[in-house]
Amino acid sequence: MSVSFKPSPSFWRNQLRQWHWISSALCLVGMILFSVTGFTLNHAAQIEAKPQVTSWEKDLTDGTIALLPKAEDKVAVPADLAAAIKADTGIDVAKVAPEVSDSEIYFALPGPGFDEWLNIERDTGYVTYEKSHRGVIAVLNDLHKGRNAGPAWGWFIDIIAIASVIFCLTGLGLLWIYARGRRITWPLIGLGTIVPFILFLLFIHS
């Protein structure tokens, strides 16, 4: 004897509630972060920040100079050279693919909210270094965009995006279920849907 399972309305309601609170828990902090940084990005011109610049110059030791790569080597530096450069300068270049020319080796080391670089003259071992940090707001704005934040942060953004979509869709499902008792539900949903299109057509679309 086969028994067929026919989900009841209460089953779907419970499922929507379950996934709604799970997705809200997952994306809560992320949604707050991306909402705040969305505002700061939209007002980036009004939120001015004075970059803090750190720069210095020094010479590499002879042993480190002997390890410098050839001009055609444009991959991440060997571990022994990276360790030697860090010992001489304090800068970690272990996972950076440098730009190598006949005269110089240039390391671009940007991150969220800052730009950093290190340049080495191949013949003399003369090092020039500079780091420009644009402040906390710039860090948050770059994290919003995923700029120079690495693959782990990219995965985090994707997970938050998926959780946010689930949160919104399950919320819409719950609105559908309880709309009978709240007459303002669909007018508000309609308003939230049509306003972006009106703004686009009137002020953005050419």
Salt bridges, closest charged atoms under 4 A:
ASP115 OD2 - ARG134 NH1 3.09
ASP115 OD1 - ARG147 NH2 3.26
ASP142 OD2 - ARG134 NH2 2.96
ASP142 OD1 - LYS145 NZ 3.82
ASP142 OD2 - ARG147 NH1 2.87
